[in-house]
């Protein structure tokens, strides 16, 4: 049985943004059952958890004697291990991996910068000046991404691993200016959220939050 690590009480308030959601979604897409090890905040920096995740974060993935961390690496493993998230054509698979790396290297970090500025640096004297700069960088990247996707349903042909990562990254901007200015990307996110596998993963993560706060 595959075991993943998740928050015992997620700080995202049931919004489905904690990173175990990415792994849950990927596993649902390939039809693989899994168990979730729920870790309380106080245990994240303890040696037992750091043996699985050296930085004391989530998610982790365990299958037999294999232990992985970092959501992008885990999704890559799932896509290679089980059919359903990678195309059969070698060139198309290479492009999918390119977009997976592009998401974790060139798209999501910009979005995370915005969250850091808003929630962790808002009390700094330079925060008001920094936020417009961060948002402008995001808009530039989203403009490039929107132009590439155009009217296509998914980032490159059929739905796959790259879309799991990219949709989840863009969801961090849902309802906010940098994303709603790009209707093609908003529609792309909604298509991802409409997938039955996404809904199952979201419901599973939400159930954990609801039990913790009942």
C-alpha positions in Angstrom: 0.0 0.0 0.0 1.2 3.5 -0.9 1.4 5.8 2.1 1.6 9.6 1.8 2.1 12.2 4.5 -0.4 15.0 5.0 -1.2 17.7 7.6 -3.3 16.5 10.5 -4.9 20.0 10.5 -4.1 21.8 7.2 -3.5 25.5 7.4 -5.3 26.0 4.1 -8.6 25.7 5.8 -9.9 23.0 3.5 -9.1 24.8 0.3 -7.2 21.9 -1.2 -3.9 23.8 -1.5 -1.7 21.8 0.8 0.8 19.9 -1.2 -0.5 16.5 -0.4 -3.4 17.4 -2.7 -1.0 17.2 -5.7 0.0 13.6 -4.8 -3.6 12.6 -3.9 -4.8 13.9 -7.3 -2.0 12.1 -9.2 -2.8 8.8 -7.4 -6.5 9.2 -8.1 -5.8 9.8 -11.8 -3.9 6.5 -12.1 -6.4 4.6 -9.9 -4.0 3.7 -7.1 -5.3 3.4 -3.5 -3.2 5.0 -0.8 -3.2 5.7 2.9 -2.5 9.1 4.5 -0.2 9.4 7.5 -1.5 12.6 9.3 1.2 14.5 11.0 0.5 17.2 13.6 2.4 20.5 13.4 4.4 19.8 16.5 5.8 16.6 14.9 7.0 18.1 11.6 10.5 18.9 12.8 11.0 15.7 14.8 13.6 13.1 13.7 11.1 10.5 12.7 9.5 12.8 10.1 12.8 14.3 9.0 14.0 10.8 8.1 11.3 10.9 5.4 11.5 14.6 4.6 14.8 16.3 5.6 13.2 19.8 5.6 10.3 18.8 7.9 7.6 19.5 5.2 5.0 17.5 3.3 4.3 15.5 1.2 6.2 12.3 1.4 5.5 9.1 -0.5 6.3 5.6 0.7 6.0 2.4 -1.3 7.8 -0.6 0.0 11.3 0.5 0.9 11.1 3.5 -1.4 10.7 6.9 0.3 10.3 10.1 -1.7 9.7 13.8 -1.0 9.0 16.9 -3.1 5.6 16.9 -4.8 7.0 17.3 -8.3 9.4 14.3 -7.9 6.6 12.2 -6.5 4.2 13.0 -9.4 7.0 12.2 -11.8 7.5 8.8 -10.1 3.8 8.1 -10.1 3.5 9.0 -13.8 6.4 6.6 -14.6 5.2 3.9 -12.3 1.6 3.7 -13.3 -0.2 4.3 -16.7 -2.4 7.2 -17.1 -0.4 10.4 -16.6 2.3 10.1 -19.3 1.7 9.8 -23.1 3.1 6.7 -24.8 5.0 8.7 -27.4 8.6 9.4 -26.3 8.7 12.9 -27.5 5.4 13.8 -26.0 6.6 12.3 -22.7 9.8 14.4 -22.9 7.6 17.5 -23.4 5.5 16.6 -20.4 8.5 16.4 -18.2 9.7 19.7 -19.5 6.4 21.3 -18.5 6.6 19.7 -15.1 10.0 21.3 -14.5 8.8 24.6 -15.9 6.0 24.6 -13.4 8.1 24.0 -10.3 10.9 26.2 -11.6 9.4 29.1 -13.5 5.7 29.4 -12.6 5.0 28.3 -9.0 8.0 30.1 -7.4 6.7 33.5 -8.6 3.3 32.7 -7.0 5.0 31.7 -3.8 6.9 35.0 -3.8 3.5 36.8 -3.7 2.3 34.7 -0.8 5.5 35.3 1.1 5.3 39.1 0.5 1.6 39.1 1.6 1.7 36.9 4.6 5.3 36.9 5.9 6.8 40.2 4.9 3.8 42.6 5.1 5.3 44.3 8.1 8.5 45.2 6.3 9.1 48.8 5.3 9.6 47.8 1.6 6.6 45.4 1.4 4.3 48.0 -0.3 6.9 48.6 -3.0 7.7 44.9 -3.5 4.2 43.6 -4.1 3.6 45.4 -7.4 6.9 44.2 -8.7 6.1 40.6 -7.7 2.6 40.8 -9.3 4.1 42.3 -12.5 6.4 39.3 -12.8 3.5 37.0 -12.3 1.5 38.7 -14.9 4.3 38.5 -17.4 4.7 34.8 -16.8 0.9 34.2 -17.0 0.7 36.1 -20.2 3.4 33.9 -21.8 1.6 30.8 -20.4 -1.8 31.9 -21.7 -0.4 32.6 -25.1 1.1 29.1 -25.2 -2.0 27.3 -24.1 -4.3 29.3 -26.4 -7.6 27.5 -26.9 -6.2 24.0 -26.0 -7.7 22.1 -23.2 -4.4 21.0 -21.7 -0.8 22.1 -21.7 0.4 19.6 -24.3 -2.1 17.3 -25.9 -4.0 15.0 -23.5 -4.3 15.6 -19.8 -1.3 14.5 -17.8 1.2 14.9 -15.0 2.2 18.4 -16.1 -1.4 19.5 -15.8 -1.7 18.2 -12.2 1.2 20.4 -11.2 0.3 23.4 -13.2 -3.4 23.5 -12.3 -2.5 23.2 -8.6 0.1 26.0 -8.9 -2.4 28.3 -10.6 -5.1 27.5 -8.0 -3.0 29.4 -5.5 -4.2 32.6 -7.4 -7.9 31.7 -7.8 -10.1 34.7 -7.5 -7.2 37.1 -7.4 -6.1 39.7 -9.9 -3.1 38.1 -11.6 -5.1 35.1 -12.6 -8.6 36.4 -13.4 -7.0 38.8 -15.9 -6.3 35.7 -18.1 -9.6 34.0 -18.9 -7.9 31.2 -20.8 -6.0 30.2 -17.7 -9.0 30.5 -15.5 -10.9 28.1 -17.8 -7.9 25.8 -17.8 -8.0 25.6 -14.0 -11.7 25.0 -14.0 -11.3 22.1 -16.4 -8.8 20.6 -14.0 -11.1 21.0 -11.1 -13.9 19.4 -13.0 -12.0 16.1 -13.3 -13.5 13.3 -11.2 -10.0 12.4 -9.9 -9.5 16.0 -8.7 -12.9 16.0 -6.9 -12.1 12.7 -5.1 -8.7 14.0 -4.0 -10.2 17.3 -2.9 -12.9 15.5 -0.9 -10.4 13.3 0.8 -8.2 16.2 1.9 -11.3 18.3 2.9 -12.5 15.4 5.1 -9.3 15.5 7.1 -9.7 19.2 7.8 -13.3 18.7 8.7 -12.6 15.9 11.2 -9.8 17.9 12.8 -12.1 20.9 13.2 -15.3 19.1 14.1 
